[in-house]
Amino acid sequence: MADGVRLTSNKDALFARLRKLVPGVEAQVGKANLESANEMASLARGYAPSGATGKLKASIRIEPGPRVGSYRVLAGGPSTMKSARLGSGKPFDYALGVEFGTGAHVNAGMFAGSQNPGARKQPFYWIAYRMMKKRIRSRVTRAINRAIKAL
C-alpha cells in the first residue's frame, strides 16, 4: 500500500493534443502525396511507349483517392479501349497489353487459323511505381514529422 502516492492520467490532454495534430498531418501528407503522384505520373509517361497516336501516354492521369489527401495514378481507360479482335465486340484495354504483354494465340476473323506470336511486355506503370515506392514512403514520413514538430 502506498501512502500519499497518487497516479494521475493525462489522457484528456493527450487526446486533445492528438486532435489538434490530425488536421496538420492530413494537410502535410496530402501535399506530399500530390507531389509523389505528379512525379510518378511523369515517370510513367516517360517509360510509356509513344505509339502512333500517343493515347497511352495521354491516358496516364492523377485522380483523388478514397481518403482525404490520397491520390491515385491511373493509366488506360476509355481512351485506350479497343475491340479485342476485329468484329468480336469484346472490349480490351491495350494499356494492359502494353504493360503485361499478350500471349501467343491462333487468330480468328479475317486471318482465321494463322498464328499470332503475341506482343512482348513493355512495362511503364509498375516500373515507375517500384522506382518511386521508397521515395514516396520517405516523403510521407518527413511530412508527418514536419507536422508533429510544427505543433
C-alpha positions in Angstrom: 0.0 0.0 0.0 1.4 3.4 -1.0 0.7 6.2 1.4 0.3 9.6 -0.3 1.2 8.3 -3.8 -1.3 9.2 -6.4 -1.2 8.3 -10.1 -2.9 10.5 -12.5 -3.7 10.2 -16.1 -3.3 12.9 -18.6 -5.4 11.0 -21.1 -7.7 14.0 -21.9 -4.7 16.3 -22.5 -3.1 13.7 -24.8 -6.3 13.2 -26.8 -6.8 17.0 -27.1 -3.2 17.3 -28.5 -3.7 14.4 -30.9 -7.0 16.0 -32.2 -5.1 19.2 -32.9 -2.4 17.2 -34.7 -4.6 15.4 -37.2 -5.5 18.4 -39.5 -1.9 19.5 -39.8 -0.8 15.9 -40.6 -3.5 15.5 -43.1 -2.6 18.7 -44.9 1.2 17.9 -45.0 0.6 14.3 -46.1 -1.8 15.5 -48.8 0.8 17.8 -50.2 3.4 15.0 -50.1 1.0 12.6 -51.8 0.2 15.0 -54.6 3.8 15.7 -55.2 4.6 12.0 -55.3 1.6 11.3 -57.6 2.8 14.0 -60.0 6.3 12.6 -60.0 5.2 9.1 -60.6 2.8 10.0 -63.4 5.6 12.0 -65.1 8.0 9.0 -64.7 5.3 6.6 -66.1 4.7 8.9 -69.1 8.5 8.8 -69.7 8.5 5.0 -69.8 5.3 4.5 -71.8 5.9 3.8 -75.5 4.9 6.7 -77.7 2.9 4.7 -80.3 1.3 6.2 -83.3 -1.5 8.1 -81.5 0.1 8.9 -78.2 -3.2 7.9 -76.4 -1.4 5.7 -73.9 0.8 8.5 -72.6 -2.2 10.8 -72.5 -4.2 8.3 -70.5 -1.8 8.5 -67.6 -3.6 10.7 -65.1 -4.0 11.5 -61.4 -7.3 11.2 -59.6 -8.3 11.8 -55.9 -8.2 8.6 -53.8 -10.8 7.3 -51.4 -9.3 9.1 -48.4 -8.6 12.7 -47.7 -5.2 13.7 -49.2 -4.8 10.5 -51.1 -4.3 10.3 -54.9 -4.2 7.5 -57.5 -2.1 7.4 -60.6 -4.1 5.6 -63.3 -3.3 4.5 -66.9 -5.6 3.3 -69.6 -9.4 3.7 -69.6 -11.9 4.7 -72.2 -9.3 6.4 -74.5 -7.3 3.1 -74.8 -10.1 0.7 -75.2 -10.2 -1.4 -78.4 -12.1 -4.3 -79.7 -10.2 -7.5 -78.7 -10.5 -8.9 -82.2 -11.9 -7.5 -85.4 -15.6 -7.9 -85.1 -15.6 -9.6 -81.7 -17.2 -6.7 -79.9 -15.3 -7.5 -76.7 -13.5 -4.5 -75.2 -9.8 -4.7 -74.4 -7.7 -2.0 -72.7 -4.5 -2.0 -74.7 -2.7 -0.3 -71.8 -2.8 -3.7 -70.1 -1.5 -5.4 -73.2 1.4 -3.0 -73.3 2.2 -3.3 -69.6 1.9 -7.1 -69.3 2.3 -8.3 -72.9 -0.1 -10.6 -74.8 0.1 -14.4 -75.2 0.5 -16.3 -78.5 -2.8 -17.4 -80.0 -4.4 -18.6 -83.1 -6.2 -15.8 -85.0 -9.9 -15.7 -85.8 -11.8 -13.4 -88.0 -10.1 -12.2 -91.2 -6.9 -14.2 -90.6 -8.5 -17.3 -89.1 -6.1 -20.1 -88.4 -2.9 -18.0 -88.6 -0.6 -17.9 -85.6 -0.2 -14.7 -83.7 3.1 -14.6 -81.6 1.7 -12.1 -79.1 3.4 -8.9 -78.0 6.2 -8.6 -75.6 5.6 -6.6 -72.4 6.8 -3.0 -72.2 6.3 -2.1 -68.6 5.8 1.6 -67.9 3.4 1.8 -64.9 4.7 -0.7 -62.4 8.3 0.1 -63.1 7.6 3.7 -62.2 5.8 2.6 -59.0 8.7 0.4 -57.9 11.2 3.2 -58.6 9.1 5.7 -56.6 8.0 3.4 -53.7 10.8 4.2 -51.3 10.8 7.8 -52.1 7.0 8.1 -51.6 7.3 6.5 -48.1 10.2 8.7 -47.1 8.3 11.8 -48.3 5.2 10.9 -46.3 7.3 10.2 -43.2 9.0 13.6 -43.5 5.7 15.3 -43.9 4.3 13.6 -40.7 7.4 14.6 -38.8 7.2 18.2 -40.1 3.5 18.4 -39.0 4.3 17.0 -35.5 7.2 19.4 -35.0 5.0 22.3 -36.1 2.6 21.6 -33.3 
